[in-house]
Amino acid sequence: MNQLLALLKPETVIFEIEGSSKEEVINQLLQKAVDSTLIARDDRDLVYESLMAREKSMSTGIGSGVAIPHCSVNLVDELKCVMGLSRKGIDFDAIDHLPVHIFILLIVPKSKFQEHIKTLAQIAKTLNVKEDREKLILSKNFEEIRKAFSA
Protein backbone atom coordinates (compact mmCIF):
# COMPACT_ATOMS: atom_id res chain seq x y z
CA MET A 1 0.00 0.00 0.00
CA ASN A 2 3.02 2.28 0.18
CA GLN A 3 2.61 3.50 -3.42
CA LEU A 4 -0.69 5.24 -2.71
CA LEU A 5 0.37 6.51 0.71
CA ALA A 6 3.48 8.03 -0.87
CA LEU A 7 1.27 10.07 -3.22
CA LEU A 8 -1.05 11.41 -0.51
CA LYS A 9 -0.71 14.22 2.02
CA PRO A 10 -3.14 15.16 4.80
CA GLU A 11 -4.30 18.17 2.77
CA THR A 12 -5.10 16.01 -0.29
CA VAL A 13 -7.71 13.77 1.37
CA ILE A 14 -11.46 14.36 1.67
CA PHE A 15 -12.70 12.20 4.55
CA GLU A 16 -16.41 12.36 3.77
CA ILE A 17 -16.94 13.27 0.16
CA GLU A 18 -20.38 14.66 -0.61
CA GLY A 19 -22.38 14.26 -3.75
CA SER A 20 -24.64 11.87 -5.52
CA SER A 21 -23.16 11.85 -9.00
CA LYS A 22 -19.90 11.22 -10.79
CA GLU A 23 -19.71 14.89 -11.82
CA GLU A 24 -20.17 16.14 -8.24
CA VAL A 25 -17.50 13.76 -6.92
CA ILE A 26 -15.00 14.70 -9.62
CA ASN A 27 -15.69 18.39 -9.00
CA GLN A 28 -14.99 17.98 -5.28
CA LEU A 29 -11.80 16.01 -5.86
CA LEU A 30 -10.64 18.57 -8.39
CA GLN A 31 -11.44 21.47 -6.05
CA LYS A 32 -9.34 19.76 -3.37
CA ALA A 33 -6.48 19.59 -5.92
CA VAL A 34 -6.85 23.34 -6.55
CA ASP A 35 -7.17 24.21 -2.84
CA SER A 36 -4.04 22.23 -2.00
CA THR A 37 -2.18 23.85 -4.94
CA LEU A 38 -1.66 20.61 -6.85
CA ILE A 39 -3.11 22.30 -9.92
CA ALA A 40 -3.51 25.96 -10.79
CA ARG A 41 -6.97 27.48 -10.41
CA ASP A 42 -6.79 28.64 -14.04
CA ASP A 43 -6.24 25.03 -15.20
CA ARG A 44 -9.23 23.59 -13.30
CA ASP A 45 -11.73 23.68 -16.19
CA LEU A 46 -9.32 22.08 -18.66
CA VAL A 47 -8.50 19.28 -16.21
CA TYR A 48 -12.23 18.75 -15.50
CA GLU A 49 -12.95 18.48 -19.24
CA SER A 50 -10.14 15.95 -19.62
CA LEU A 51 -11.40 13.88 -16.66
CA MET A 52 -14.97 13.86 -17.97
CA ALA A 53 -13.82 12.93 -21.49
CA ARG A 54 -12.02 9.94 -19.94
CA GLU A 55 -15.18 8.96 -18.04
CA LYS A 56 -17.26 9.16 -21.22
CA SER A 57 -14.95 6.71 -22.97
CA MET A 58 -15.13 4.24 -20.06
CA SER A 59 -15.97 4.56 -16.37
CA THR A 60 -13.01 4.57 -14.01
CA GLY A 61 -15.15 2.83 -11.37
CA ILE A 62 -13.03 -0.35 -11.26
CA GLY A 63 -15.31 -2.27 -8.89
CA SER A 64 -15.19 -3.38 -5.26
CA GLY A 65 -16.09 0.14 -4.15
CA VAL A 66 -13.12 1.81 -5.85
CA ALA A 67 -12.88 4.44 -8.60
CA ILE A 68 -9.69 5.93 -10.03
CA PRO A 69 -10.72 8.92 -12.14
CA HIS A 70 -7.66 10.01 -14.08
CA CYS A 71 -6.47 11.97 -17.07
CA SER A 72 -3.24 12.99 -18.73
CA VAL A 73 -2.66 16.68 -19.42
CA ASN A 74 0.18 19.01 -20.37
CA LEU A 75 -0.67 21.22 -17.38
CA VAL A 76 1.32 19.29 -14.77
CA ASP A 77 4.89 18.05 -14.77
CA GLU A 78 4.48 15.32 -12.15
CA LEU A 79 1.72 12.99 -10.99
CA LYS A 80 -0.90 14.65 -8.77
CA CYS A 81 -3.17 12.65 -6.46
CA VAL A 82 -6.24 13.38 -4.32
CA MET A 83 -8.29 10.81 -2.39
CA GLY A 84 -11.91 11.02 -1.34
CA LEU A 85 -13.74 8.61 0.98
CA SER A 86 -17.47 7.98 1.32
CA ARG A 87 -18.90 5.75 4.04
CA LYS A 88 -22.33 5.59 2.40
CA GLY A 89 -21.04 5.03 -1.12
CA ILE A 90 -21.85 6.95 -4.31
CA ASP A 91 -23.07 5.71 -7.67
CA PHE A 92 -20.14 6.13 -10.06
CA ASP A 93 -21.19 3.82 -12.89
CA ALA A 94 -18.71 1.20 -11.66
CA ILE A 95 -18.17 -1.95 -13.70
CA ASP A 96 -19.73 -4.08 -10.93
CA HIS A 97 -22.66 -1.61 -10.53
CA LEU A 98 -21.90 -1.21 -6.80
CA PRO A 99 -21.53 2.12 -4.98
CA VAL A 100 -18.02 3.55 -4.74
CA HIS A 101 -16.47 4.38 -1.36
CA ILE A 102 -12.84 5.14 -2.31
CA PHE A 103 -12.00 7.69 -5.01
CA ILE A 104 -8.42 8.22 -6.16
CA LEU A 105 -8.03 11.18 -8.52
CA LEU A 106 -4.86 11.06 -10.61
CA ILE A 107 -3.70 13.88 -12.86
CA VAL A 108 -0.81 12.64 -14.96
CA PRO A 109 1.62 14.58 -17.16
CA LYS A 110 0.96 13.74 -20.80
CA SER A 111 4.69 13.30 -21.39
CA LYS A 112 4.90 10.61 -18.67
CA PHE A 113 1.63 8.75 -19.11
CA GLN A 114 3.25 5.39 -19.94
CA GLU A 115 5.34 5.59 -16.76
CA HIS A 116 2.23 6.15 -14.69
CA ILE A 117 0.20 3.26 -16.08
CA LYS A 118 2.20 1.13 -13.66
CA THR A 119 1.24 3.47 -10.81
CA LEU A 120 -2.42 3.07 -11.72
CA ALA A 121 -2.09 -0.71 -11.68
CA GLN A 122 -0.25 -0.65 -8.33
CA ILE A 123 -2.96 1.49 -6.75
CA ALA A 124 -5.66 -0.85 -8.04
CA LYS A 125 -3.73 -3.82 -6.63
CA THR A 126 -3.21 -2.02 -3.32
CA LEU A 127 -6.97 -1.57 -2.94
CA ASN A 128 -7.71 -5.17 -3.84
CA VAL A 129 -7.91 -6.47 -0.24
CA LYS A 130 -11.40 -6.06 1.24
CA GLU A 131 -10.20 -5.63 4.84
CA ASP A 132 -7.77 -2.89 3.80
CA ARG A 133 -10.50 -1.07 1.87
CA GLU A 134 -12.82 -1.24 4.89
CA LYS A 135 -10.15 0.24 7.21
CA LEU A 136 -9.51 3.00 4.70
CA ILE A 137 -13.21 3.87 4.31
CA LEU A 138 -13.59 4.21 8.09
CA SER A 139 -10.53 6.45 8.48
CA LYS A 140 -11.29 9.79 10.11
CA ASN A 141 -7.82 11.36 9.80
CA PHE A 142 -4.53 10.93 8.00
CA GLU A 143 -2.96 8.93 10.83
CA GLU A 144 -5.73 6.32 10.51
CA ILE A 145 -5.04 6.14 6.76
CA ARG A 146 -1.36 5.59 7.53
CA LYS A 147 -2.27 2.79 9.95
CA ALA A 148 -4.64 1.21 7.42
CA PHE A 149 -1.81 1.12 4.88
CA SER A 150 0.76 -0.32 7.27
CA ALA A 151 -1.46 -3.02 8.81
GULOZA-152606 format. One record per atom (N, C-alpha, C): residue number from 1; x, y, z. Coordinates in pm, whole numbers, plus 50000, padded with zeros to 5 digits. Layout:
N
+-----+-------+-------+-------+
: seq :  east : north :    up :
+-----+-------+-------+-------+
: NUM :     X :     Y :     Z :
...
+-----+-------+-------+-------+
This chain:
151
+-----+-------+-------+-------+
: seq :  east : north :    up :
+-----+-------+-------+-------+
:   1 : 50081 : 49880 : 50000 :
:   1 : 50000 : 50000 : 50000 :
:   1 : 50085 : 50126 : 50000 :
:   2 : 50214 : 50113 : 50008 :
:   2 : 50302 : 50228 : 50018 :
:   2 : 50293 : 50322 : 49898 :
:   3 : 50268 : 50268 : 49779 :
:   3 : 50261 : 50350 : 49658 :
:   3 : 50156 : 50460 : 49672 :
:   4 : 50037 : 50425 : 49714 :
:   4 : 49931 : 50524 : 49729 :
:   4 : 49962 : 50620 : 49844 :
:   5 : 50006 : 50567 : 49955 :
:   5 : 50037 : 50651 : 50071 :
:   5 : 50145 : 50753 : 50035 :
:   6 : 50241 : 50713 : 49954 :
:   6 : 50348 : 50803 : 49913 :
:   6 : 50295 : 50921 : 49831 :
:   7 : 50184 : 50902 : 49763 :
:   7 : 50127 : 51007 : 49678 :
:   7 : 50037 : 51103 : 49755 :
:   8 : 49992 : 51062 : 49873 :
:   8 : 49895 : 51141 : 49949 :
:   8 : 49961 : 51226 : 50057 :
:   9 : 49892 : 51335 : 50090 :
:   9 : 49929 : 51422 : 50202 :
:   9 : 49800 : 51449 : 50279 :
:  10 : 49809 : 51487 : 50405 :
:  10 : 49686 : 51516 : 50480 :
:  10 : 49594 : 51616 : 50409 :
:  11 : 49653 : 51715 : 50343 :
:  11 : 49570 : 51817 : 50277 :
:  11 : 49512 : 51771 : 50143 :
:  12 : 49543 : 51649 : 50099 :
:  12 : 49490 : 51601 : 49971 :
:  12 : 49388 : 51487 : 49990 :
:  13 : 49329 : 51480 : 50109 :
:  13 : 49229 : 51377 : 50137 :
:  13 : 49099 : 51442 : 50181 :
:  14 : 48988 : 51395 : 50124 :
:  14 : 48854 : 51436 : 50167 :
:  14 : 48796 : 51316 : 50243 :
:  15 : 48770 : 51334 : 50373 :
:  15 : 48730 : 51220 : 50455 :
:  15 : 48583 : 51183 : 50444 :
:  16 : 48498 : 51273 : 50405 :
:  16 : 48359 : 51236 : 50377 :
:  16 : 48313 : 51317 : 50257 :
:  17 : 48339 : 51259 : 50141 :
:  17 : 48306 : 51327 : 50016 :
:  17 : 48154 : 51334 : 50003 :
:  18 : 48105 : 51445 : 49958 :
:  18 : 47962 : 51466 : 49939 :
:  18 : 47929 : 51445 : 49792 :
:  19 : 47802 : 51436 : 49765 :
:  19 : 47762 : 51426 : 49625 :
:  19 : 47686 : 51299 : 49596 :
:  20 : 47614 : 51304 : 49487 :
:  20 : 47536 : 51187 : 49448 :
:  20 : 47559 : 51150 : 49302 :
:  21 : 47656 : 51217 : 49240 :
:  21 : 47684 : 51185 : 49100 :
:  21 : 47834 : 51188 : 49074 :
:  22 : 47870 : 51125 : 48964 :
:  22 : 48010 : 51122 : 48921 :
:  22 : 48064 : 51264 : 48904 :
:  23 : 47985 : 51352 : 48842 :
:  23 : 48029 : 51489 : 48818 :
:  23 : 48056 : 51564 : 48949 :
:  24 : 47965 : 51547 : 49047 :
:  24 : 47983 : 51614 : 49176 :
:  24 : 48109 : 51564 : 49247 :
:  25 : 48132 : 51434 : 49243 :
:  25 : 48250 : 51376 : 49308 :
:  25 : 48377 : 51427 : 49241 :
:  26 : 48381 : 51423 : 49110 :
:  26 : 48500 : 51470 : 49038 :
:  26 : 48524 : 51618 : 49064 :
:  27 : 48417 : 51696 : 49069 :
:  27 : 48431 : 51839 : 49100 :
:  27 : 48491 : 51861 : 49238 :
:  28 : 48447 : 51783 : 49337 :
:  28 : 48501 : 51798 : 49472 :
:  28 : 48648 : 51758 : 49479 :
:  29 : 48681 : 51646 : 49416 :
:  29 : 48820 : 51601 : 49414 :
:  29 : 48909 : 51706 : 49346 :
:  30 : 48860 : 51758 : 49236 :
:  30 : 48936 : 51857 : 49161 :
:  30 : 48951 : 51987 : 49241 :
:  31 : 48846 : 52026 : 49312 :
:  31 : 48856 : 52147 : 49395 :
:  31 : 48959 : 52127 : 49506 :
:  32 : 48965 : 52006 : 49560 :
:  32 : 49066 : 51976 : 49663 :
:  32 : 49207 : 51990 : 49601 :
:  33 : 49223 : 51946 : 49477 :
:  33 : 49352 : 51959 : 49408 :
:  33 : 49389 : 52106 : 49390 :
:  34 : 49290 : 52190 : 49359 :
:  34 : 49315 : 52334 : 49345 :
:  34 : 49348 : 52395 : 49482 :
:  35 : 49265 : 52364 : 49582 :
:  35 : 49283 : 52421 : 49716 :
:  35 : 49417 : 52384 : 49778 :
:  36 : 49467 : 52266 : 49745 :
:  36 : 49596 : 52223 : 49800 :
:  36 : 49711 : 52253 : 49704 :
:  37 : 49686 : 52334 : 49606 :
:  37 : 49782 : 52385 : 49506 :
:  37 : 49849 : 52276 : 49422 :
:  38 : 49782 : 52163 : 49405 :
:  38 : 49834 : 52061 : 49315 :
:  38 : 49819 : 52104 : 49169 :
:  39 : 49709 : 52174 : 49142 :
:  39 : 49689 : 52230 : 49008 :
:  39 : 49650 : 52377 : 49022 :
:  40 : 49681 : 52453 : 48920 :
:  40 : 49649 : 52596 : 48921 :
:  40 : 49500 : 52617 : 48902 :
:  41 : 49446 : 52716 : 48970 :
:  41 : 49303 : 52748 : 48959 :
:  41 : 49264 : 52771 : 48813 :
:  42 : 49351 : 52836 : 48736 :
:  42 : 49321 : 52864 : 48596 :
:  42 : 49315 : 52738 : 48510 :
:  43 : 49374 : 52629 : 48557 :
:  43 : 49376 : 52503 : 48480 :
:  43 : 49259 : 52410 : 48516 :
:  44 : 49182 : 52447 : 48617 :
:  44 : 49077 : 52359 : 48670 :
:  44 : 48980 : 52312 : 48560 :
:  45 : 48927 : 52405 : 48481 :
:  45 : 48827 : 52368 : 48381 :
:  45 : 48883 : 52272 : 48275 :
:  46 : 49007 : 52297 : 48234 :
:  46 : 49068 : 52208 : 48134 :
:  46 : 49090 : 52067 : 48191 :
:  47 : 49131 : 52058 : 48317 :
:  47 : 49150 : 51928 : 48379 :
:  47 : 49014 : 51858 : 48395 :
:  48 : 48912 : 51934 : 48436 :
:  48 : 48777 : 51875 : 48450 :
:  48 : 48730 : 51819 : 48315 :
:  49 : 48746 : 51895 : 48209 :
:  49 : 48705 : 51848 : 48076 :
:  49 : 48778 : 51719 : 48039 :
:  50 : 48906 : 51714 : 48068 :
:  50 : 48986 : 51595 : 48038 :
:  50 : 48939 : 51474 : 48120 :
:  51 : 48910 : 51497 : 48247 :
:  51 : 48860 : 51388 : 48334 :
:  51 : 48726 : 51336 : 48283 :
:  52 : 48636 : 51427 : 48247 :
:  52 : 48503 : 51386 : 48203 :
:  52 : 48509 : 51318 : 48066 :
:  53 : 48601 : 51361 : 47980 :
:  53 : 48618 : 51293 : 47851 :
:  53 : 48662 : 51150 : 47875 :
:  54 : 48751 : 51128 : 47971 :
:  54 : 48798 : 50994 : 48006 :
:  54 : 48681 : 50910 : 48058 :
:  55 : 48597 : 50968 : 48142 :
:  55 : 48482 : 50896 : 48196 :
:  55 : 48382 : 50859 : 48087 :
:  56 : 48367 : 50945 : 47987 :
:  56 : 48274 : 50916 : 47878 :
:  56 : 48321 : 50797 : 47795 :
:  57 : 48453 : 50782 : 47782 :
:  57 : 48505 : 50671 : 47703 :
:  57 : 48488 : 50539 : 47778 :
:  58 : 48504 : 50543 : 47912 :
:  58 : 48487 : 50424 : 47994 :
:  58 : 48495 : 50467 : 48141 :
:  59 : 48403 : 50418 : 48222 :
:  59 : 48403 : 50456 : 48363 :
:  59 : 48531 : 50410 : 48431 :
:  60 : 48581 : 50493 : 48522 :
:  60 : 48699 : 50457 : 48599 :
:  60 : 48659 : 50392 : 48733 :
:  61 : 48531 : 50360 : 48747 :
:  61 : 48485 : 50283 : 48863 :
:  61 : 48527 : 50138 : 48840 :
:  62 : 48636 : 50095 : 48905 :
:  62 : 48697 : 49965 : 48874 :
:  62 : 48633 : 49849 : 48949 :
:  63 : 48536 : 49878 : 49037 :
:  63 : 48469 : 49773 : 49111 :
:  63 : 48518 : 49762 : 49253 :
:  64 : 48449 : 49683 : 49333 :
:  64 : 48481 : 49662 : 49474 :
:  64 : 48482 : 49792 : 49554 :
:  65 : 48401 : 49889 : 49511 :
:  65 : 48391 : 50014 : 49585 :
:  65 : 48501 : 50113 : 49557 :
:  66 : 48575 : 50095 : 49447 :
:  66 : 48688 : 50181 : 49415 :
:  66 : 48671 : 50245 : 49277 :
:  67 : 48706 : 50375 : 49269 :
:  67 : 48712 : 50444 : 49140 :
:  67 : 48843 : 50521 : 49134 :
:  68 : 48905 : 50521 : 49017 :
:  68 : 49031 : 50593 : 48997 :
:  68 : 49015 : 50687 : 48877 :
:  69 : 48938 : 50796 : 48897 :
:  69 : 48928 : 50892 : 48786 :
:  69 : 49065 : 50950 : 48757 :
:  70 : 49101 : 50954 : 48630 :
:  70 : 49234 : 51001 : 48592 :
:  70 : 49233 : 51060 : 48452 :
:  71 : 49334 : 51141 : 48426 :
:  71 : 49353 : 51197 : 48293 :
:  71 : 49500 : 51234 : 48277 :
:  72 : 49540 : 51252 : 48153 :
:  72 : 49676 : 51299 : 48127 :
:  72 : 49665 : 51435 : 48056 :
:  73 : 49740 : 51530 : 48109 :
:  73 : 49734 : 51668 : 48058 :
:  73 : 49876 : 51726 : 48051 :
:  74 : 49890 : 51830 : 47972 :
:  74 : 50018 : 51901 : 47963 :
:  74 : 50032 : 52007 : 48072 :
:  75 : 49937 : 52015 : 48162 :
:  75 : 49933 : 52122 : 48262 :
:  75 : 50010 : 52091 : 48389 :
:  76 : 50054 : 51967 : 48405 :
:  76 : 50132 : 51929 : 48523 :
:  76 : 50261 : 51862 : 48477 :
:  77 : 50364 : 51869 : 48562 :
:  77 : 50489 : 51805 : 48523 :
:  77 : 50521 : 51683 : 48609 :
:  78 : 50434 : 51656 : 48707 :
:  78 : 50448 : 51532 : 48785 :
:  78 : 50309 : 51485 : 48826 :
:  79 : 50299 : 51360 : 48862 :
:  79 : 50172 : 51299 : 48901 :
:  79 : 50112 : 51371 : 49021 :
:  80 : 49984 : 51401 : 49014 :
:  80 : 49910 : 51465 : 49123 :
:  80 : 49800 : 51370 : 49169 :
:  81 : 49778 : 51362 : 49300 :
:  81 : 49683 : 51265 : 49354 :
:  81 : 49600 : 51326 : 49467 :
:  82 : 49469 : 51300 : 49462 :
:  82 : 49376 : 51338 : 49568 :
:  82 : 49290 : 51216 : 49597 :
:  83 : 49258 : 51193 : 49725 :
:  83 : 49171 : 51081 : 49761 :
:  83 : 49047 : 51133 : 49831 :
:  84 : 48934 : 51073 : 49797 :
:  84 : 48809 : 51102 : 49866 :
:  84 : 48749 : 50972 : 49917 :
:  85 : 48689 : 50978 : 50036 :
:  85 : 48626 : 50861 : 50098 :
:  85 : 48479 : 50889 : 50122 :
:  86 : 48396 : 50787 : 50106 :
:  86 : 48253 : 50798 : 50132 :
:  86 : 48207 : 50674 : 50206 :
:  87 : 48160 : 50690 : 50328 :
:  87 : 48110 : 50575 : 50404 :
:  87 : 47983 : 50518 : 50343 :
:  88 : 47895 : 50607 : 50294 :
:  88 : 47767 : 50559 : 50240 :
:  88 : 47780 : 50503 : 50098 :
:  89 : 47879 : 50549 : 50025 :
:  89 : 47896 : 50503 : 49888 :
:  89 : 47819 : 50591 : 49791 :
:  90 : 47873 : 50608 : 49671 :
:  90 : 47815 : 50695 : 49569 :
:  90 : 47814 : 50620 : 49437 :
:  91 : 47703 : 50633 : 49365 :
:  91 : 47693 : 50571 : 49233 :
:  91 : 47793 : 50639 : 49140 :
:  92 : 47881 : 50560 : 49081 :
:  92 : 47986 : 50613 : 48994 :
:  92 : 47992 : 50535 : 48864 :
:  93 : 47885 : 50461 : 48834 :
:  93 : 47881 : 50382 : 48711 :
:  93 : 47996 : 50280 : 48707 :
:  94 : 48020 : 50218 : 48824 :
:  94 : 48129 : 50120 : 48834 :
:  94 : 48098 : 49995 : 48754 :
:  95 : 48203 : 49923 : 48714 :
:  95 : 48183 : 49805 : 48630 :
:  95 : 48102 : 49696 : 48700 :
:  96 : 48106 : 49692 : 48834 :
:  96 : 48027 : 49592 : 48907 :
:  96 : 47892 : 49648 : 48954 :
:  97 : 47861 : 49772 : 48915 :
:  97 : 47734 : 49839 : 48947 :
:  97 : 47713 : 49864 : 49096 :
:  98 : 47819 : 49853 : 49176 :
:  98 : 47810 : 49879 : 49320 :
:  98 : 47853 : 50022 : 49351 :
:  99 : 47805 : 50077 : 49463 :
:  99 : 47847 : 50212 : 49502 :
:  99 : 47998 : 50218 : 49528 :
: 100 : 48055 : 50335 : 49505 :
: 100 : 48198 : 50355 : 49526 :
: 100 : 48220 : 50428 : 49658 :
: 101 : 48319 : 50380 : 49734 :
: 101 : 48353 : 50438 : 49864 :
: 101 : 48491 : 50504 : 49865 :
: 102 : 48578 : 50462 : 49774 :
: 102 : 48716 : 50514 : 49769 :
: 102 : 48740 : 50571 : 49629 :
: 103 : 48774 : 50700 : 49626 :
: 103 : 48800 : 50769 : 49499 :
: 103 : 48945 : 50817 : 49499 :
: 104 : 49019 : 50778 : 49398 :
: 104 : 49158 : 50822 : 49384 :
: 104 : 49167 : 50901 : 49254 :
: 105 : 49182 : 51032 : 49265 :
: 105 : 49197 : 51118 : 49148 :
: 105 : 49344 : 51128 : 49113 :
: 106 : 49376 : 51095 : 48988 :
: 106 : 49514 : 51106 : 48939 :
: 106 : 49518 : 51200 : 48819 :
: 107 : 49606 : 51298 : 48826 :
: 107 : 49630 : 51388 : 48714 :
: 107 : 49775 : 51364 : 48673 :
: 108 : 49790 : 51315 : 48551 :
: 108 : 49919 : 51264 : 48504 :
: 108 : 49974 : 51354 : 48392 :
: 109 : 50104 : 51382 : 48395 :
: 109 : 50162 : 51458 : 48284 :
: 109 : 50154 : 51378 : 48154 :
: 110 : 50109 : 51442 : 48049 :
: 110 : 50096 : 51374 : 47920 :
: 110 : 50227 : 51311 : 47876 :
: 111 : 50338 : 51378 : 47905 :
: 111 : 50469 : 51330 : 47861 :
: 111 : 50514 : 51205 : 47938 :
: 112 : 50448 : 51175 : 48051 :
: 112 : 50490 : 51061 : 48133 :
: 112 : 50378 : 50959 : 48154 :
: 113 : 50279 : 50961 : 48067 :
: 113 : 50163 : 50875 : 48089 :
: 113 : 50200 : 50727 : 48096 :
: 114 : 50287 : 50681 : 48006 :
: 114 : 50325 : 50539 : 48006 :
: 114 : 50389 : 50498 : 48139 :
: 115 : 50472 : 50587 : 48194 :
: 115 : 50534 : 50559 : 48324 :
: 115 : 50429 : 50540 : 48433 :
: 116 : 50322 : 50615 : 48424 :
: 116 : 50223 : 50615 : 48531 :
: 116 : 50114 : 50509 : 48515 :
: 117 : 50113 : 50438 : 48405 :
: 117 : 50020 : 50326 : 48392 :
: 117 : 50051 : 50223 : 48500 :
: 118 : 50178 : 50205 : 48528 :
: 118 : 50220 : 50113 : 48634 :
: 118 : 50169 : 50161 : 48771 :
: 119 : 50174 : 50290 : 48794 :
: 119 : 50124 : 50347 : 48919 :
: 119 : 49975 : 50318 : 48935 :
: 120 : 49901 : 50337 : 48827 :
: 120 : 49758 : 50307 : 48828 :
: 120 : 49733 : 50161 : 48866 :
: 121 : 49806 : 50072 : 48805 :
: 121 : 49791 : 49929 : 48832 :
: 121 : 49828 : 49897 : 48977 :
: 122 : 49934 : 49960 : 49028 :
: 122 : 49975 : 49935 : 49167 :
: 122 : 49870 : 49984 : 49266 :
: 123 : 49809 : 50098 : 49236 :
: 123 : 49704 : 50149 : 49325 :
: 123 : 49584 : 50055 : 49323 :
: 124 : 49546 : 50010 : 49206 :
: 124 : 49434 : 49915 : 49196 :
: 124 : 49465 : 49788 : 49275 :
: 125 : 49587 : 49739 : 49263 :
: 125 : 49627 : 49618 : 49337 :
: 125 : 49628 : 49643 : 49488 :
: 126 : 49675 : 49759 : 49528 :
: 126 : 49679 : 49798 : 49668 :
: 126 : 49539 : 49792 : 49731 :
: 127 : 49440 : 49835 : 49654 :
: 127 : 49303 : 49843 : 49706 :
: 127 : 49223 : 49716 : 49679 :
: 128 : 49293 : 49609 : 49650 :
: 128 : 49229 : 49483 : 49616 :
: 128 : 49184 : 49402 : 49737 :
: 129 : 49239 : 49430 : 49855 :
: 129 : 49209 : 49353 : 49976 :
: 129 : 49092 : 49417 : 50050 :
: 130 : 48984 : 49342 : 50065 :
: 130 : 48860 : 49394 : 50124 :
: 130 : 48883 : 49455 : 50262 :
: 131 : 48957 : 49388 : 50348 :
: 131 : 48980 : 49437 : 50484 :
: 131 : 49053 : 49571 : 50483 :
: 132 : 49149 : 49585 : 50392 :
: 132 : 49223 : 49711 : 50380 :
: 132 : 49132 : 49824 : 50332 :
: 133 : 49045 : 49793 : 50236 :
: 133 : 48950 : 49893 : 50187 :
: 133 : 48858 : 49938 : 50300 :
: 134 : 48810 : 49843 : 50379 :
: 134 : 48718 : 49876 : 50489 :
: 134 : 48786 : 49966 : 50592 :
: 135 : 48911 : 49938 : 50626 :
: 135 : 48985 : 50024 : 50721 :
: 135 : 49000 : 50165 : 50663 :
: 136 : 49030 : 50172 : 50536 :
: 136 : 49049 : 50300 : 50470 :
: 136 : 48920 : 50382 : 50472 :
: 137 : 48809 : 50319 : 50436 :
: 137 : 48679 : 50387 : 50431 :
: 137 : 48641 : 50446 : 50566 :
: 138 : 48677 : 50377 : 50673 :
: 138 : 48641 : 50421 : 50809 :
: 138 : 48739 : 50522 : 50868 :
: 139 : 48847 : 50550 : 50798 :
: 139 : 48947 : 50645 : 50848 :
: 139 : 48886 : 50783 : 50868 :
: 140 : 48921 : 50845 : 50980 :
: 140 : 48871 : 50979 : 51011 :
: 140 : 48980 : 51085 : 51002 :
: 141 : 49107 : 51041 : 50992 :
: 141 : 49218 : 51136 : 50980 :
: 141 : 49334 : 51067 : 50908 :
: 142 : 49436 : 51145 : 50880 :
: 142 : 49547 : 51093 : 50800 :
: 142 : 49624 : 50984 : 50874 :
: 143 : 49633 : 50995 : 51005 :
: 143 : 49704 : 50893 : 51083 :
: 143 : 49634 : 50757 : 51070 :
: 144 : 49502 : 50758 : 51068 :
: 144 : 49427 : 50632 : 51051 :
: 144 : 49449 : 50574 : 50911 :
: 145 : 49464 : 50661 : 50812 :
: 145 : 49496 : 50614 : 50676 :
: 145 : 49633 : 50548 : 50678 :
: 146 : 49728 : 50614 : 50742 :
: 146 : 49864 : 50559 : 50753 :
: 146 : 49861 : 50422 : 50818 :
: 147 : 49784 : 50407 : 50926 :
: 147 : 49773 : 50279 : 50995 :
: 147 : 49706 : 50174 : 50907 :
: 148 : 49604 : 50215 : 50832 :
: 148 : 49536 : 50121 : 50742 :
: 148 : 49634 : 50067 : 50637 :
: 149 : 49723 : 50152 : 50589 :
: 149 : 49819 : 50112 : 50488 :
: 149 : 49930 : 50024 : 50545 :
: 150 : 49963 : 50042 : 50671 :
: 150 : 50076 : 49968 : 50727 :
: 150 : 50033 : 49839 : 50797 :
: 151 : 49902 : 49818 : 50809 :
: 151 : 49854 : 49698 : 50881 :
: 151 : 49876 : 49571 : 50803 :
+-----+-------+-------+-------+
